[in-house]
Each structure stands twice: as structure tokens, then as C-alpha cells.
């Protein structure tokens, strides 16, 4: 049985950055880099990738959701809420994750966030 090697975030980041230099429109790579940057604490770089992804895929609810997370991590509550509302308007509906996503912790007590959660809460 082979053992999988632990991931190397620096290697992965450099690899995907080299792909993006060759193809700046490669949306899968833009999305991956956004996540990698954020995991590495490179919030501003993650925000840059999330903005780029929204420009490349303006109707993608997950792209707007990820942008909201980057805004929230950057302490930009109003921008985060605006992006979350756009994500929901485009079809994002994962109430469970939205209600517990640690990236959105800065929004948990905001009245607009609570109102948005209510609109997504499953009806019993």
C-alpha cells in the first residue's frame, strides 16, 4: 500500500501560479489559487483571485460566496454582505455551511447576515 505524500502548499502555489501565467483565464486555477492563498494567510492575494474569478464567472454563486469570505477575512463587512447577497441571488443555498463557515465569523452578529440566514433556513 502506498503512502500519500503530505501536501506542500508552497510547491502547489508555485505550480498553479505558473499555469496561471500561461493562461490567465483558467478559472479552475484561479479558484484553486484563491483557496491556497487564503489557507496560507495570504488574504489579500486570495481576495485578488476571488475578484478575478467573479469577473471571469459573474453568474457563479460559489465565486461570489468565496469573494464574500475574502471580504469578511479582510474586515470588509459591507462588501462581504453584498457579495453574499449576490451569491444567494444567483442560487447559493447551503444554509448549514453558511451558518458555520469560520471565514464568515466577522459577520455572525451582523443583522443583515442574520436576515440572510433566515431566508435560507430550511422550513420545517
C-alpha positions in Angstrom: 0.0 0.0 0.0 1.5 3.3 -1.0 1.5 6.3 1.4 0.4 9.6 0.0 2.8 12.4 0.4 1.8 15.4 2.6 0.8 18.4 0.5 3.4 21.2 0.0 1.4 24.5 -0.2 4.5 26.4 -1.4 5.0 23.9 -4.3 1.3 23.8 -5.1 1.1 27.6 -5.2 4.1 28.0 -7.4 2.8 25.3 -9.7 -0.6 26.8 -10.1 0.9 30.3 -10.4 3.0 29.1 -13.4 -0.1 27.7 -15.0 -2.0 31.0 -14.5 0.9 32.9 -16.1 0.4 30.9 -19.2 -3.4 31.0 -19.1 -4.8 33.9 -17.1 -8.4 32.9 -17.9 -8.0 29.3 -16.4 -10.9 29.6 -14.0 -10.2 26.3 -12.1 -6.7 27.5 -11.4 -7.9 31.0 -10.3 -10.3 29.3 -7.9 -7.6 26.9 -6.5 -5.1 29.7 -6.0 -7.7 31.8 -4.1 -8.2 28.9 -1.7 -4.5 28.2 -1.4 -3.6 31.8 -0.7 -6.3 32.1 1.9 -5.1 28.9 3.7 -1.6 30.3 3.7 -2.9 33.5 5.4 -2.3 35.5 2.2 -5.8 37.1 2.4 -5.1 40.0 0.0 -3.9 37.6 -2.6 -6.9 35.3 -2.1 -9.1 38.4 -2.4 -7.4 39.3 -5.7 -8.1 35.8 -7.1 -11.7 35.8 -5.9 -12.3 39.1 -7.6 -10.8 37.8 -10.7 -12.9 34.7 -10.6 -16.1 36.8 -10.2 -15.1 38.8 -13.3 -14.5 35.7 -15.3 -17.7 34.0 -14.0 -20.1 36.7 -12.9 -23.0 34.2 -12.7 -21.2 31.7 -10.5 -22.8 31.7 -7.0 -19.8 29.9 -5.4 -17.4 32.5 -6.8 -19.4 35.3 -5.2 -19.5 33.3 -1.9 -15.8 32.9 -1.9 -15.4 36.6 -2.6 -17.6 37.3 0.4 -15.4 35.1 2.5 -12.3 37.0 1.4 -14.0 40.3 2.1 -15.0 39.1 5.6 -11.5 37.9 6.3 -10.3 41.4 5.2 -12.7 43.0 7.7 -14.8 44.5 4.9 -18.3 43.6 6.2 -20.4 45.6 3.8 -18.6 44.2 0.8 -18.8 40.7 2.3 -22.6 41.1 2.8 -23.1 42.5 -0.7 -21.2 39.5 -2.2 -23.1 37.0 0.0 -26.4 38.5 -1.2 -25.3 38.2 -4.8 -24.3 34.6 -4.2 -27.8 33.8 -2.8 -29.5 35.7 -5.6 -27.5 33.5 -8.1 -28.6 30.3 -6.3 -26.3 29.7 -3.4 -28.3 27.8 -0.8 -26.1 25.9 1.6 -27.5 27.1 4.9 -25.6 24.7 7.0 -22.2 25.8 5.7 -23.1 29.5 5.6 -24.2 29.4 9.2 -20.9 27.9 10.4 -18.2 28.9 7.9 -15.3 30.2 10.0 -14.3 32.6 7.2 -17.6 34.5 7.9 -17.1 34.7 11.6 -16.8 38.5 11.5 -20.4 38.6 10.2 -22.1 36.3 12.7 -23.6 39.1 14.8 -24.5 41.5 11.9 -28.2 42.0 11.5 -28.0 41.7 7.6 -26.2 38.4 7.9 -28.8 37.1 10.3 -31.6 38.2 7.9 -29.8 36.5 5.0 -29.5 33.3 7.0 -33.3 33.4 7.8 -34.1 33.5 4.1 -32.1 30.3 3.6 -33.1 28.4 6.7 -34.9 25.2 5.8 -38.6 25.3 6.6 -39.8 22.6 9.0 
